[in-house]
Amino acid sequence: MTVAVVLAVSAAIFVVVLGAFLGTRRPNKTARPAPRPPEPAPEPTSPHPALARPVVLNPEYLDPRTIKVGDVIDRQGIRSRVLGALHLSWQGDQWTEYLLEEGLGHYMWLSVEERQGTGPDDPPHLEVYLWTPVPTQGMVPAKSMLIMEGVEFHPMERGTATFRSEGTTGYPERGLADFVDYLAADGRLLSFNRVQGQPWTAAYAQPLAPGSINVERML
């Protein structure tokens, strides 16, 4: 796998996993089940609501793995609330997908995974991807090359990941998610995902550069 796996929001909404850093493995393994329309997320509270105040975490020291449900993420002026998270595992690799709400009925996933280096000169690093839904119109992932929106994608990895849900994701507390990942000649990533027993959904991945987001938390 040169990778990590992600899940996408479908049906009424499609598109998990923040912070900013995203071999012989897949560029981003993020099996992302496409959540059903989530229930309205409760407003975040502190132990003393009257004293609650928003605090912007320093992006220079932000560790995306510490993002919490209820945080507000600012991506170059685009604000979104973290409604829920999916914690996934596949063949020893673990990563997190965060479900973001950018507006009424507009959801995306943000994936975060720590990748081990390939040698002593390649230290561990974080990979962060923002996933954008792709209309599939009943398509299923092919075992060979497929064409999506005029672009040829070639298969990279497929498998089944286990997940644990936190907050509002539209999914049960635990489950299994199938994924199939593809790569285009221009480096674009495409991932098909489904919670077992549900239709396939798909999403493109966009890497987020270090320092490209701010996280606001109620304290």
Backbone bond lengths (Angstrom), bond angles and torsions (degrees), N, CA, C in turn:
res aa  C-N    CA-C-N  psi(-1)  N-CA   C-N-CA  omega(-1)  CA-C   N-CA-C  phi
1 M - - - 1.460 - - 1.497 109.26 -
2 T 1.274 124.28 128.69 1.471 124.52 171.89 1.511 105.65 -99.27
3 V 1.269 117.27 48.87 1.442 115.65 -151.95 1.502 121.06 -154.70
4 A 1.373 106.73 -169.80 1.448 123.58 174.80 1.506 107.23 -158.86
5 V 1.404 121.90 161.50 1.457 120.48 -172.45 1.515 111.76 -121.76
6 V 1.250 120.46 146.89 1.460 121.37 -176.13 1.519 112.73 -134.21
7 L 1.319 119.16 166.88 1.446 123.77 -174.86 1.520 108.91 -120.68
8 A 1.349 123.12 152.12 1.445 122.75 -171.97 1.505 112.05 -126.75
9 V 1.335 118.53 149.34 1.461 120.97 -177.72 1.524 109.71 -84.51
10 S 1.387 120.47 127.18 1.439 122.75 -177.25 1.509 110.83 -135.96
11 A 1.412 113.69 -175.11 1.459 121.49 -174.99 1.503 105.82 63.94
12 A 1.341 118.92 -120.64 1.453 120.27 -178.45 1.508 109.74 -67.56
13 I 1.322 117.59 -29.23 1.453 120.48 176.50 1.507 107.95 -145.45
14 F 1.348 116.49 143.83 1.439 117.54 178.71 1.502 108.08 -134.34
15 V 1.146 114.79 139.62 1.430 125.35 166.41 1.479 108.04 138.79
16 V 4.486 150.42 141.56 1.092 131.72 106.00 1.084 84.27 -76.76
17 V 3.347 94.50 -166.73 0.665 163.04 -114.91 1.377 166.47 -7.61
18 L 4.586 159.04 2.54 1.213 131.58 162.15 1.409 135.56 110.23
19 G 0.792 149.21 -155.42 1.403 156.06 -155.51 1.412 117.56 -38.35
20 A 1.179 138.25 -84.29 1.399 119.43 166.28 1.490 111.60 163.06
21 F 1.255 126.57 78.33 1.422 128.57 170.51 1.527 107.22 -163.96
22 L 0.981 162.88 76.81 1.408 149.22 -175.47 1.436 99.16 -85.11
23 G 12.192 139.09 -168.60 1.357 107.44 -114.36 1.432 99.42 139.96
24 T 0.505 136.50 -137.18 1.459 132.16 164.47 1.515 109.37 -107.40
25 R 1.314 121.76 17.34 1.440 122.46 177.20 1.505 108.75 -132.95
26 R 1.323 120.10 173.81 1.453 121.92 -170.37 1.514 113.24 -77.82
27 P 1.379 118.73 147.65 1.453 123.33 -174.28 1.499 113.37 -57.71
28 N 1.289 119.78 -26.79 1.457 118.36 177.89 1.506 110.03 -163.40
29 K 1.297 115.60 103.94 1.431 119.07 -178.91 1.513 108.97 -87.95
30 T 1.287 117.57 105.23 1.444 120.19 -179.04 1.505 110.77 -144.93
31 A 1.285 117.29 82.99 1.457 120.51 179.62 1.506 107.86 -68.26
32 R 1.289 118.01 115.61 1.437 120.60 -173.05 1.507 112.05 -118.57
33 P 1.337 118.62 101.40 1.447 116.91 174.16 1.508 109.73 -64.52
34 A 1.316 118.55 142.00 1.453 121.56 -179.34 1.515 109.05 -83.10
35 P 1.334 118.35 111.79 1.447 121.01 -173.45 1.511 114.02 -64.96
36 R 1.304 114.92 148.38 1.452 120.13 168.61 1.522 107.11 -71.69
37 P 1.348 118.66 162.64 1.464 119.85 -179.57 1.517 110.70 -53.29
38 P 1.337 118.05 118.02 1.456 120.04 -177.31 1.515 112.43 -73.64
39 E 1.324 114.59 156.99 1.456 120.03 172.98 1.523 108.05 -70.66
40 P 1.348 117.93 154.90 1.472 119.38 177.58 1.519 110.60 -54.47
41 A 1.315 116.20 130.85 1.458 120.31 -178.59 1.525 110.40 -76.80
42 P 1.351 118.16 137.58 1.455 120.21 178.09 1.517 111.00 -69.02
43 E 1.308 116.14 150.19 1.448 120.21 177.28 1.524 109.14 -66.20
44 P 1.347 118.12 137.90 1.462 119.55 179.94 1.514 110.56 -66.10
45 T 1.323 116.22 145.36 1.459 120.88 179.59 1.512 109.34 -133.80
46 S 1.329 115.56 159.54 1.453 121.42 174.15 1.514 107.66 -109.30
47 P 1.347 118.94 173.09 1.463 119.53 177.58 1.531 112.20 -56.57
48 H 1.335 116.75 -25.45 1.462 121.21 178.16 1.523 107.49 -127.84
49 P 1.349 117.85 85.76 1.469 120.96 -174.59 1.512 114.22 -51.03
50 A 1.309 116.98 -34.71 1.457 119.11 -177.71 1.523 111.25 -65.27
51 L 1.342 116.32 -22.62 1.454 120.15 -177.98 1.522 112.18 -101.95
52 A 1.335 116.74 -0.02 1.464 119.98 -177.06 1.522 110.44 -63.12
53 R 1.323 116.33 138.87 1.451 120.73 179.05 1.520 108.97 -147.48
54 P 1.343 117.52 144.63 1.467 119.63 179.50 1.519 110.97 -77.01
55 V 1.312 116.41 135.68 1.458 122.45 178.21 1.521 108.34 -125.82
56 V 1.330 116.95 128.28 1.462 121.33 178.45 1.524 108.46 -87.33
57 L 1.332 117.01 120.36 1.449 121.32 179.85 1.528 109.60 -74.73
58 N 1.314 116.41 141.82 1.464 121.79 -177.49 1.523 109.71 -64.45
59 P 1.353 118.00 115.92 1.468 120.01 -177.17 1.519 113.51 -63.56
60 E 1.353 117.42 -23.39 1.459 119.69 -179.74 1.523 111.84 -69.49
61 Y 1.336 116.71 -24.59 1.457 120.65 -178.66 1.525 111.94 -116.20
62 L 1.312 116.74 9.63 1.455 120.46 -176.41 1.523 111.04 -70.55
63 D 1.320 115.86 127.88 1.451 121.78 172.83 1.524 106.72 -104.38
64 P 1.324 118.96 109.73 1.461 121.49 -176.18 1.523 113.96 -55.68
65 R 1.331 117.02 -23.16 1.459 119.97 179.60 1.518 112.46 -69.43
66 T 1.345 116.69 -12.67 1.466 119.96 -179.15 1.523 112.60 -95.74
67 I 1.319 118.46 1.52 1.465 120.71 178.26 1.521 109.27 -60.16
68 K 1.325 116.20 142.81 1.455 121.64 -176.31 1.522 111.00 -122.92
69 V 1.311 115.43 155.60 1.461 120.86 171.94 1.524 108.03 -59.84
70 G 1.335 117.61 131.81 1.456 122.05 -177.20 1.517 113.53 102.01
71 D 1.336 117.66 -17.59 1.464 120.21 176.25 1.524 110.35 -65.70
72 V 1.334 115.64 156.31 1.460 121.68 173.68 1.518 107.65 -111.79
73 I 1.327 116.61 128.47 1.461 121.92 -178.68 1.519 109.58 -107.67
74 D 1.316 115.91 130.41 1.459 122.36 177.90 1.522 107.85 -109.61
75 R 1.327 116.16 114.02 1.448 123.16 -179.44 1.513 108.75 -110.60
76 Q 1.326 116.86 90.32 1.466 122.20 -179.81 1.524 110.76 51.54
77 G 1.316 115.49 48.88 1.462 121.84 176.85 1.511 114.76 90.53
78 I 1.332 118.15 -8.75 1.462 121.72 176.71 1.521 108.54 -95.78
79 R 1.328 116.25 113.43 1.459 121.03 -175.59 1.529 110.38 -97.96
80 S 1.315 115.82 139.42 1.458 121.24 177.90 1.521 109.33 -146.59
81 R 1.336 114.96 147.25 1.456 120.32 179.43 1.522 109.82 -98.73
82 V 1.328 115.89 141.34 1.459 121.60 176.44 1.531 108.18 -82.49
83 L 1.333 115.94 107.43 1.457 120.76 -178.24 1.521 112.48 -83.01
84 G 1.313 116.50 -36.65 1.461 119.61 -176.07 1.514 110.73 -163.89
85 A 1.322 115.33 178.60 1.459 120.60 -178.98 1.523 110.09 -145.82
86 L 1.303 115.31 147.32 1.461 122.63 173.29 1.530 107.50 -117.44
87 H 1.314 115.81 122.83 1.458 121.43 178.57 1.529 107.18 -100.83
88 L 1.339 115.82 116.70 1.463 120.90 -171.00 1.518 112.87 -115.16
89 S 1.351 113.96 156.38 1.460 120.10 179.10 1.522 109.12 -145.99
90 W 1.339 115.33 137.69 1.473 120.92 178.54 1.516 109.43 -153.36
91 Q 1.313 116.69 118.93 1.456 123.19 177.91 1.525 112.60 48.92
92 G 1.309 116.61 44.87 1.459 121.51 176.98 1.510 115.37 88.17
93 D 1.318 118.43 -12.35 1.467 121.68 177.55 1.520 109.61 -91.75
94 Q 1.318 115.82 142.37 1.459 121.19 179.99 1.523 109.45 -130.61
95 W 1.324 116.27 143.74 1.452 120.92 178.52 1.529 108.50 -156.82
96 T 1.321 116.30 171.84 1.462 121.50 -177.26 1.519 109.85 -129.02
97 E 1.329 115.27 138.92 1.459 122.57 175.23 1.532 108.22 -114.65
98 Y 1.329 116.61 127.27 1.463 121.28 -179.80 1.528 109.61 -107.06
99 L 1.313 115.96 130.12 1.466 120.59 177.38 1.529 108.31 -88.17
100 L 1.342 116.05 120.30 1.460 122.09 -177.82 1.524 110.02 -108.26
101 E 1.311 115.59 140.04 1.461 121.66 173.61 1.526 107.98 -111.81
102 E 1.330 116.93 114.62 1.457 121.14 -178.97 1.509 112.48 -95.89
103 G 1.283 117.17 -14.25 1.456 121.74 -179.44 1.509 108.23 178.55
104 L 1.301 115.86 178.42 1.452 119.96 -177.73 1.529 110.71 -58.89
105 G 1.315 116.57 114.42 1.454 121.27 177.85 1.514 115.49 76.24
106 H 1.340 118.58 9.63 1.467 121.43 -179.72 1.521 108.76 -115.36
107 Y 1.325 116.36 111.33 1.457 121.75 -175.95 1.527 110.63 -126.17
108 M 1.339 115.47 148.75 1.458 121.72 175.91 1.523 107.29 -143.96
109 W 1.344 114.64 164.23 1.467 120.57 175.98 1.521 109.47 -111.89
110 L 1.316 115.06 144.32 1.457 122.28 176.03 1.536 107.03 -122.48
111 S 1.333 117.24 122.36 1.463 120.38 -177.04 1.520 110.92 -106.79
112 V 1.345 114.93 142.46 1.460 121.54 -179.41 1.522 108.58 -134.83
113 E 1.322 116.40 126.83 1.466 120.12 178.77 1.517 110.45 -145.47
114 E 1.324 116.47 139.61 1.460 121.22 172.80 1.521 108.30 -88.81
115 R 1.318 116.15 122.93 1.466 121.53 -179.51 1.524 109.67 -104.82
116 Q 1.319 116.93 134.50 1.450 121.54 176.15 1.524 109.43 -78.44
117 G 1.308 116.81 145.96 1.453 120.49 178.19 1.515 111.37 -71.60
118 T 1.325 115.89 164.48 1.456 121.44 -179.20 1.524 112.89 -91.46
119 G 1.350 116.87 -3.32 1.459 120.61 -179.66 1.511 111.04 -172.26
120 P 1.327 117.43 179.59 1.472 120.98 -178.03 1.524 113.65 -61.58
121 D 1.332 116.87 -25.73 1.466 120.39 179.68 1.522 112.22 -92.77
122 D 1.330 116.59 3.99 1.465 121.64 -179.57 1.525 108.62 -124.76
123 P 1.348 117.71 86.46 1.468 120.90 -175.17 1.531 111.75 -70.75
124 P 1.328 117.54 163.77 1.471 120.75 176.30 1.526 110.19 -58.28
125 H 1.325 116.34 148.98 1.464 120.60 -179.50 1.521 108.36 -149.63
126 L 1.329 115.29 164.50 1.452 121.31 179.02 1.520 110.22 -98.99
127 E 1.325 115.47 142.68 1.456 121.54 174.20 1.515 108.01 -118.08
128 V 1.325 116.96 129.17 1.462 122.35 -179.89 1.526 108.75 -127.14
129 Y 1.319 116.73 125.07 1.464 121.88 -179.47 1.522 110.07 -127.93
130 L 1.322 115.11 142.66 1.458 121.85 171.48 1.521 107.03 -103.55
131 W 1.336 116.31 130.26 1.464 121.05 -174.41 1.519 111.22 -108.30
132 T 1.334 115.79 128.19 1.459 123.15 -178.42 1.529 109.49 -110.93
133 P 1.321 118.57 130.55 1.470 120.93 -176.13 1.524 112.86 -65.28
134 V 1.322 115.54 149.53 1.453 123.56 178.47 1.525 108.10 -124.78
135 P 1.342 119.21 128.98 1.473 119.97 176.66 1.522 110.19 -62.48
136 T 1.327 116.72 127.69 1.462 120.44 -177.90 1.521 112.53 -104.45
137 Q 1.338 117.74 -24.09 1.466 122.32 177.82 1.531 111.93 48.89
138 G 1.326 115.70 46.96 1.454 120.77 176.71 1.515 114.77 80.87
139 M 1.345 118.58 6.91 1.460 120.71 179.72 1.531 110.70 -66.45
140 V 1.329 115.53 153.52 1.459 121.87 173.28 1.520 107.09 -123.93
141 P 1.329 118.79 148.85 1.463 120.81 -177.61 1.528 112.23 -66.04
142 A 1.332 116.24 128.63 1.459 122.19 -179.73 1.526 110.44 -85.06
143 K 1.325 115.83 155.43 1.456 120.10 177.45 1.526 111.23 -82.37
144 S 1.321 116.76 -10.43 1.456 121.47 177.39 1.522 108.84 -121.18
145 M 1.307 117.38 -163.63 1.462 121.62 -178.86 1.529 111.13 -61.42
146 L 1.331 115.21 143.03 1.461 119.85 173.40 1.517 108.83 -131.80
147 I 1.325 116.50 159.92 1.466 121.91 179.50 1.521 108.81 -114.70
148 M 1.317 115.48 123.75 1.448 121.77 179.06 1.519 108.43 -124.64
149 E 1.331 116.48 119.34 1.460 121.86 -179.36 1.527 111.47 53.05
150 G 1.336 116.37 40.27 1.453 121.93 176.22 1.511 115.42 81.47
151 V 1.337 118.38 2.59 1.466 122.24 -177.89 1.529 109.10 -110.95
152 E 1.344 116.99 134.93 1.457 121.32 178.26 1.528 110.12 -83.14
153 F 1.323 116.37 128.82 1.461 122.81 176.86 1.525 109.15 -120.21
154 H 1.343 115.36 136.76 1.454 120.61 -178.87 1.533 109.75 -112.94
155 P 1.332 117.28 140.54 1.470 120.95 -174.31 1.524 112.40 -64.09
156 M 1.350 115.38 143.65 1.454 122.19 179.30 1.521 111.94 -120.69
157 E 1.327 116.72 -49.42 1.456 121.18 -172.07 1.507 109.88 -154.77
158 R 1.345 116.05 147.70 1.456 120.46 171.61 1.514 108.43 -146.85
159 G 1.342 115.06 153.07 1.454 119.11 -178.68 1.516 111.05 177.39
160 T 1.320 115.21 -169.35 1.464 122.23 178.80 1.522 108.67 -131.58
161 A 1.315 117.36 121.75 1.459 123.11 -179.08 1.526 110.13 -105.35
162 T 1.312 116.50 149.56 1.461 120.96 171.67 1.523 108.25 -90.98
163 F 1.336 117.60 149.95 1.453 119.26 178.48 1.529 110.95 -139.45
164 R 1.332 113.67 153.98 1.461 122.94 173.56 1.515 107.60 -125.25
165 S 1.325 116.78 129.31 1.460 121.57 -174.59 1.526 111.29 -96.67
166 E 1.334 114.40 142.87 1.473 121.67 177.05 1.517 108.70 -133.98
167 G 1.320 117.84 136.24 1.453 120.90 179.87 1.514 111.16 72.99
168 T 1.332 116.44 -146.79 1.461 122.55 -177.16 1.530 109.95 -99.27
169 T 1.326 117.06 110.16 1.463 121.66 177.92 1.527 111.16 -128.64
170 G 1.335 117.99 -15.47 1.453 120.30 -175.67 1.521 112.42 84.66
171 Y 1.332 116.91 8.95 1.455 120.90 -177.89 1.517 111.45 -126.03
172 P 1.316 116.94 162.57 1.460 120.26 178.94 1.523 111.53 -66.19
173 E 1.306 115.37 171.28 1.455 119.86 -176.94 1.529 111.92 -61.15
174 R 1.338 116.61 -36.94 1.463 121.17 179.65 1.523 109.82 -140.01
175 G 1.339 117.07 154.53 1.456 119.72 178.58 1.505 111.99 -179.36
176 L 1.354 115.04 -171.99 1.460 123.00 179.75 1.520 109.35 -121.29
177 A 1.329 116.63 142.00 1.464 121.57 -179.94 1.527 109.37 -132.11
178 D 1.335 116.50 126.82 1.465 122.09 175.65 1.532 108.94 -86.17
179 F 1.322 116.71 147.09 1.462 120.67 177.08 1.520 110.28 -142.71
180 V 1.328 115.41 150.62 1.467 122.95 172.11 1.523 106.54 -139.53
181 D 1.332 117.64 124.63 1.460 121.92 -175.61 1.525 111.34 -112.91
182 Y 1.336 114.78 144.97 1.464 122.31 -178.44 1.529 109.28 -132.18
183 L 1.346 114.67 157.71 1.459 121.49 178.23 1.519 109.22 -133.59
184 A 1.350 116.13 134.77 1.468 121.73 176.64 1.522 109.71 -94.63
185 A 1.324 115.83 164.72 1.466 120.85 -178.68 1.525 111.69 -61.07
186 D 1.342 117.04 -28.54 1.465 120.30 -179.57 1.526 112.27 -86.03
187 G 1.343 117.52 6.78 1.458 120.89 178.02 1.514 114.31 90.91
188 R 1.324 117.60 -1.21 1.457 120.38 -178.91 1.528 110.45 -69.75
189 L 1.322 115.89 137.90 1.458 121.74 179.21 1.524 110.45 -101.58
190 L 1.323 115.58 141.63 1.458 122.26 176.18 1.518 107.70 -135.10
191 S 1.330 116.64 133.42 1.459 120.08 -179.10 1.515 110.56 -131.75
192 F 1.337 116.18 130.25 1.456 122.54 170.00 1.522 108.26 -97.27
193 N 1.327 116.76 138.62 1.453 121.04 -177.24 1.512 110.94 -144.77
194 R 1.301 115.86 153.10 1.467 120.31 173.27 1.521 109.36 -160.42
195 V 1.311 115.19 141.38 1.448 119.72 166.35 1.517 105.34 -73.69
196 Q 1.310 117.57 135.98 1.461 119.81 -174.56 1.521 110.96 -54.65
197 G 1.346 114.24 131.08 1.457 120.36 -178.06 1.509 113.73 95.38
198 Q 1.363 117.45 -5.35 1.463 121.40 -179.60 1.534 110.14 -115.98
199 P 1.334 117.87 165.65 1.472 120.52 -179.92 1.527 112.12 -66.84
200 W 1.331 115.69 160.84 1.455 121.07 175.88 1.525 110.64 -75.29
201 T 1.321 116.06 144.43 1.464 122.79 170.53 1.531 107.17 -128.37
202 A 1.325 117.20 166.76 1.464 120.20 -177.03 1.521 110.66 -142.04
203 A 1.337 115.84 157.41 1.463 121.11 179.61 1.515 110.15 -155.18
204 Y 1.343 115.15 149.68 1.456 122.10 171.69 1.526 108.68 -91.63
205 A 1.350 116.47 151.81 1.462 121.02 178.37 1.517 111.04 -107.80
206 Q 1.320 115.17 136.67 1.460 122.07 176.13 1.529 108.01 -123.46
207 P 1.350 119.36 116.44 1.468 120.20 179.79 1.520 111.11 -70.46
208 L 1.305 116.44 145.09 1.459 121.65 177.46 1.525 108.90 -106.22
209 A 1.311 115.68 129.23 1.464 121.08 -177.93 1.521 110.86 -76.07
210 P 1.341 117.62 153.53 1.467 120.68 177.11 1.524 111.73 -54.27
211 G 1.315 115.79 136.22 1.459 121.08 177.97 1.507 114.99 78.66
212 S 1.340 117.79 9.18 1.461 119.54 -175.78 1.525 113.32 -86.80
213 I 1.322 117.84 -5.16 1.459 119.31 178.58 1.519 110.64 -133.59
214 N 1.327 114.75 153.70 1.454 122.84 170.40 1.524 108.31 -115.64
215 V 1.311 116.14 148.80 1.466 120.92 178.56 1.524 108.64 -120.23
216 E 1.323 115.23 127.35 1.456 121.81 179.32 1.530 108.30 -110.24
217 R 1.331 116.38 130.65 1.469 120.79 -176.23 1.527 109.72 -130.75
218 M 1.315 115.31 139.92 1.457 120.52 176.68 1.514 109.43 -80.60
219 L 1.337 116.16 122.90 1.462 121.71 179.73 1.516 110.30 -122.02
